[in-house]
């Protein structure tokens, strides 16, 4: 009888689950590795600038927590003071909720994973935009879910009437996924009329909406409209995070859901990791209580707002006629659509090799990797303004060479 190692070796390694055997190297991970080469000016990262992390405030908050709270290093129940602070922060975003509706998570990504596990059966349809967040694409693979896409784009975002047509035709997805403020990767906001229509559809067909809002505190100019959760407390399941404002590695986020779902969601979380970082929860709560979070936000909006303006100005100067792009009111990204005939997946390698500049091709945000071939996503929060100018000038040279 063959041993386990014999079977594993014959299969090319340890025996994998069926869905895992079909996994290719993650396209976006490969792009980011390419962009991380020495000397590359990268507009590919979806990260805040570490130079703007509140290092001194984090150090002081950590010291205070360790000095006065031994339970900070113990596994324990979710930290109630932080849940109360989340309720207050949600009120600032226009959402009324109660502590009993809040579940603390290890970032918004874990919240999305927990909701997916809670709501999806094997083969469940999930409705999402044809250009959307890659983290959800990967998350749906193990179930396996059956994603159904609807059109989206710079002109209006999610095509809500396409959602209406799908639901009227009998589709009953486990949930509709959307990022209505500072969409990743499009960088746009869903219009008020479309938001109200989407809520009306959720109620009529009794289909939950998973609202991903990782960038809602990073707005430039006018405050963005309130989250979808402000319009409906029954059918909108909201996800937020401190990652894009304080520091991603803290891994502290939250979900706001109907109270009846919290115990079930907490059990799914317990099966996943038992508990969030008790220490990180208390440090974040201490930062908020000390006023550090409130003081940090205006600085980030000012700094990132200047970088956003620098990137948009550089695009107008250096990209050829026939190119269009969005002007985000919040978040970290600008979506650029180049003239037809340019494949940005091919353009990336030329950009890295010839001009030492990197971006994320639009196809990385589609389920099959075939759509949005002439588009790309640029990040403006991880580069200084003068570097943004240089990066876009290099990108413009690559694009013109491709057109020639």
Secondary structure, 3 states (H helix, E strand, C coil): CCCHHHHHHHCCCCCCCHHHHCCCCCHHHHHHHHHCCCCCEECCCCCCCHHHCCHHHHHHHHHHHHHHCHHHHCCCCCCHHHHHHHHHHHHHCCCCCCHHHEEEECHHHHHHHHHHHHHCCCCCEEEEECCCCHHHHHHCCCCCCEEEEECCCCCCCCCHHHHHHHHHCCCCCCCEEECCCCCCCCCCCCCHHHHHHHHHHHHHHCCCEEEECCCCCCECCCCCCCCHHHCCCCCEEEEEECCCCCCHHHCCEEEECCHHHHHHHHHHHHHHHCCCCHHHHHHHHHHHHCCHHHHHHHHHHHHHHHHHHHHHHHHHHHCCCCCEECCCCECCEEEEECCCCCCHHHHHHHHHHHHCEECEEHHHHCCCCCCCCCEEEEECCCCCHHHHHHHHHHHHHHHHHHHC
